[in-house]
C-alpha cells in the first residue's frame, strides 16, 4: 500500500516536472515570435537568406560575420566618396584580372560568387555509410531502439 502511494507521488512529481518544462518551452517560443514580430515591424527581415547568414535566429555566430561585413562596407563607402568608380568595383576588376591570369583561387572565388558554392555531399565512409530512414514508417519499438542507441 505504501509502495503504491510512493509510486503515485513520484508519478505526480514527474507530471509536474513535464508540465513545467512544457511551460518553459512555450515561453521561449512566444518570446522568439515576439522578437521576430518586432523585427518585421521595424522593417527588418526575419530571414537571413541573401544576407550572408544561414542559421536560425539566435545563432550567435551570425553576428560575427556581420561585424566584418559592416566594417568592409564602411571602408568601401568611405573610399568611394565622390568617385566615379567605387572601391568595390575596383576589387571586382582585380578579381577578374587575377582569374584571367589563371589564378586558381580567383577562378574559384569568381565561380562561387557567380554560380554559388557547390553543395557538399553528406556521406559516410565505406565501412559506415550514412543511412536515412522515414521515421513515419517506423514502429514504436523501432523508434525506442533508435532513441536508446543515441
N, C-alpha and C positions, 0 to 999 in steps of 0.2 A: 504494500500500500504506500509506504514512504517512498519507494523507488518510483512509483507512478507519479507521485506529486513532484518529485525532483525532476523527472523527465518532462513533466508538463511545464514546470518553471523554466527549465532550460529551453524548451521549445518556444515559450512565450518570449524569453530574452532574445533568442535568435530572430524571432519575427520582428521584435522592436528594433534590433540592430539592422536588419534588412530594410525596414521602413525608414530608419534614419539615413542609411546610405542612399536610398532612392530619393529622399528629400534633398540631400546634398547634391546629387547628380542633377536633379531638376532645377535647383537654384543656379548651378553653373550653366546649364543650358539656357535658362532665361537671361542670365547676365550676358552670355555670349550674343544672344539675339538682340538684346538692348544695345550692346556695343555696335553691332552691325547696323542697327536701325539709326543710331546716331551718325555713323559714318555715311550712310546713304542720305540722311537729311542734310549733312554738310556737303553733299555733292561728291563724296569720295566713293569709289567703287569698293565693294566688299570682296571682289575677285582680284587676284593679283596677276591674272593672265596678261601677258604683254608688258608687265612691269619689271621683269627680271626675277620675279619670285615664283615659286610654285607650290609652296607649302601652305597649310591651312593657317587661319588667323591664330595668333598666339605663338606662332613659331618665332622664337627669339633670334634665330639665325637670319631671318629675312631682313631685319633692320640693319644688320652688319653690312649687307650688300648695298642697302640704300644709302648708308653713310658715304661709301665710296662713290656711288653714282652722283649723289648731291655735290660732293667735292669736285668731281670731274666736270659736272655740268656748270658749276660756278666758275671754275677756272677757264673753261672754254668760252663762256659768255663774257668774262672779263677780258680775255684776249681778243675776242671778235668785235668789240665795240667799235662802231664806225667803219668797219672794213667791209669791202665788197664780198670777199670770200671768208667764210668762218673758219676757225681753227679746226673744227671737227671735219669740215670738208678737206682741209689740208691733210689731216691724218688719214682720211679715207683715200685720198690721192696717193699718199705714201704707201698705204697698204696695197693698193692696186699696182703701183710701181714695183714693190717688192715681189708680188705674185708674178708679174711679168718677167722679173729677173730669176724666176724659178726657185724662189724661197719657199720651201715646202710648208713651213709653219704659216706663212702668209697665205698660201693657197688654201690650206686647211681652214684658217680663220675666215677667209672670204667665203668659202663654201658653206661653213657653218652659219655665217651671217645671212647669206642669200637663201639657202635651202633649209636651214635649221640643222641642228645636230642630229646625227643618225641615232635612233633609239638603240640602247644596248639590250641585247637579248638576256633574259634571265634563264640560265641553265645551270645544271649541276655538273659534277664531273662524271666520268664514265661509270664509276662504281656507285655513286649516289645521285641519280638523276632527280630533278625536282618533279614531283607528281602533283597533279591538280585533281581535285575531286569536287563534285557537286554536293554540297552538304545537304541540300534539299532532298536529295535522293537517298541519304544515309539513314539507317535505323537509329533509334535511341542508343542501342548498345554500341554501335559503331562510333557514334558521336562521343559517348562516355569514354570509350577506349582511346579515341583520338585526344580528348581533353586530358586524360591521365598521362598519356605519353609525352606531353609537352609540359 
